[in-house]
Each structure stands twice: as C-alpha cells, then as structure tokens.
Amino acid sequence: MLTALVRITPFTMLLLSVALLMLGIGLQNTLLGVRAGLEDFSSIEVGSLMGFYFFGFLAGSLLSPVYVSRVGHIRTFAGLASLASCAALLHLVLVDPISWSVFRFITGFCIAGLYLVVESWLNGRAEKEFRGVLLSAYFFVNLGAVAFGQLLLQADDPKSFELFVYASVLVSLAVLPVGLTRTEAPAATRTAHFSFSGLSQISPFAFVGTAMAGIANGAFWGLAPLYGVQVGAMPDEIAVAMTVTILGGAAMQLPLGRLSDLIDRRVVISSANVVLGVIAGMIAFGAFGSGSTLLAVAFLFGGLLLTQYGLCIAHANDFVGDGDFVQLASALLLVFGGCAAIGPVLGSVMMTLFGPIALFWLIAACAVATTIYALWRMTRREASDAPGAQDFAPAAAGLSGAILAPTDAALEGVGDDAPIEPLPLMEAEMDTSDKER
C-alpha cells in the first residue's frame, strides 16, 4: 500500500485539479436544478436544458482529441476550464431556459474535454502495474468531489448570485495545479473511432444495458434536484440527499465490480437492477418517509444506479481482443452519453404528465428492462470464459461520465513518441450462429 501511495504522489497536483473541478461542477449541477425550480421553469424546460449538457458532452468527446493533439494537454485543460468557468457565470446574466440550454451544452463540451485530458494523462504516465490503483484513486476523487460539491449548496441562498460565483471560482482554480505540476504530460493522444454496429454484434446486452443506464443516470442527474423542489424539500435537504446518493455510488463501485469478476456479470447486473427497481418504486410511493432511513436508502440507490455503466463496460470487454479495447470504450461512451441526453427530456415529460414521482418510475422501468433483457441473453449464451476476459475497473457515470481509459493491453507499445493516427473501425469477427452474447 505504501508503494502504491508513493506511485500516486507525482499525480497529486493533477488529482487536486480534478477535485476542484468536480467540486465546482457538482455544485453547479444541483444548483441549476434547484434554481430552475425557484424560477418556475417547467419540468420539460428543466429536462431539456439538462439534456443539453449531455449533447455537449458528446460533441466534446468527439472534438476534444483534436485539440489535445494540436496544442497539448495543459493548454487544452486551461482553455476548456476557462470556458466552463465563464459558462457558470453567464447563468446569472441570462436567466431563461434557452440561454441556460446553451450554457449547459458548453459546460458538457468542456467537461468531456477535461476528462479526456486528465485520463489520457494518467494512463500515458502511469506505470502499468500501478495503473489500476491510480485510476481507482482518480475515480474516488472524482465522485467524492462531486458528492461534496452538493454540500456547498448550503453555503448561501440559491436565489442569490454567490453560489454561481463559487462554482465559477472552483472551476477556474482547477487550472492552477495542472499549470504548476512537475509531471510531464504525454506527448500525444491517439484518437479512437467507434462503431455502433460492432458494439451490438460483440455484446447486445452491453449495448442495451449501457443505453438503459444512460437514460436512468441522465434522468437522475438532470431532474433529481427539481424533484426535491417539487416535493417540497428544502435546498439543504436536497444537497444532503444528493451527497449521500453519490457517495453510495463511489462506495459500491469496487464491491459490485469484484463480485462480477467471480460470477456471470449478467447475474450481478440483473440482481442489482431488481433491487434498484424495487427501491425506485418504493421511493415513488413515499415508502421511506424522511430522515436517516431515507438517507440510507439513497446511499443504496446511488450504489446500484451509478455502478451500472462500469459493470456493462466490463461485460463488453470480456468479448473483444486486445486491439479493440479503445474502440469499444469509445462506442460505449457514445451510447451512454446519447441516452443520457434523452433521459432528462423523457423524464421531464413524464413528470409533467404524472407528477414528480414519475422520475423514479422511469428509473424503475429502465431497471426492469435491463433485468428482463439480461435474463433472456443468459438463455442465449453462457458467460464468457475467454482467457482474455477483463477484470472490472471502476467507472464514474452520469455527471462524471468517463472518457474510458484504455486497458493495459491496449496501451502496450504506445509510448511518448507514438504517432497520432486513427485506429481502425471496430469489427466483430464472430460466428453469429452460436456466439451470440
């Protein structure tokens, strides 16, 4: 353990930047949901503007590699963080759904690029035998900072301007540690192409599971604060509930992931979704009341919801060769991000028609759909016993949705002087008659 900590030390400044960045973004995300409710934005308007974050995230994930390859990691990080900081302040200048949708798009674009910079930097400079420990530390800092960012909502009145300023300042401060770090950034970033058809052939269940996880996570991140406002919760109560939920997601990443390394991942995913669906339905019915019981349920709810993406990633990786890990990650990210953009819009329509409890009915429906499809796929094909099956690696989802890092096998032979060139499109080589997944 001491050796692992020593290996992480050179990346302290980079991780500090991540912490500051996600503190600001975590505060901003919940603040916007609460403030939109106080400004009497309709549920559909809130869902749409929150969905624009994920559309921006998709655009950023596609375009940011170009910026990194042209100007480098540090300049890209500084430019995108500055733009995200400006977007936070502009919410105060133009308070209307259309303007906020534009600002959310810009924020999502910047966050995707910032994740790309940080994660490619960590992978490019970490020694292979300690990469897993380093990524675990990164995801812990990421989700932990998002969680505690919710608590900053209690620092001032959401109706005032100060909280927007705090969010902007935190994002701006994130530039300092990166700019002052002595750890050299990687020389180049390789761009991965993606193929939806290849993903659907390699693992239909991973495709469907990732899509359902995207809808559920997008709806939660975009609409949970609005749900709190509509059911009469105070801003402090919303902040605490969001914090506990996200901490549950951070705490249960590794336990569920390690369990999925030991048994069929589809069993773990379907079982988790059964419990998630039951909890979401009971929350909709108000079965847990308030107080400590509700917070304990929120912790479990977050642990089950925010781990779905990582479990689907691990399942898909069990069926690909060494040369396809990067392309697979890119395809999964695009599926998750696209469906996460749909989640808030769909959820807001349901909340308008059926009331705020419809948010949790949507999450429950996604959990049920994933469970049914997982059970059906298990009748079509046995669990992978391929010698190259990948161990689970923690993956943040939703607001902190990850530009997934390549696995060790995918990075072998890629050094500081590796040429920047497109990787081939992912193609599944399989016999569809008896290798359905």
Secondary structure, DSSP 4 states (H G I P E B T S, - for coil): -HHHHHHHGGGHHHHHHHHHHHHHHHHHHHHHHHHHHHTT--HHHHHHHHHHHHHHHHHHHHHHHHHHHHH-HHHHHHHHHHHHHHHHHHHHH--SHHHHHHHHHHHHHHHHHHHHHHHHHHHHHS-GGGHHHHHHHHHHHHHHHHHHHHHGGGGS-TTSSHHHHHHHHHHHHTHHHHHH--SPPPS--------HHHHHHH-HHHHHHHHHHHHHHHHHHHHHHHHHHHTT--HHHHHHHHHHHHHHHHHTHHHHHHHHHHS-HHHHHHHHHHHHHHHHHHHHTTTT-SSHHHHHHHHHHHHHHTTHHHHHHHHHHTTS-GGGHHHHHHHHHHHHHHHHHHHHHHHHHHHHHH-TTHHHHHHHHHHHHHHHHHHHHHHH-PPP--TTPPPP-----GGG---PPPPHHHHTT--TT----PPPPP-----TTT---
